[in-house]
């Protein structure tokens, strides 16, 4: 079951897999924006780890 408490204990790899499995409905602007935000945050985390 996925809930905020469960997400706190997920590994980075699990979070990445989960986020990349989601696909926002293009008619839902908030969902599209959230998906873009999540993907951007993942990219920033990758850059921070690589530095």
Secondary structure, DSSP 8 states (H G I E B T S, - for coil): ---HHHHHT--HHHHHHHHHH----TT-HHHHHHHHHHHHHHHHHHHHHH-
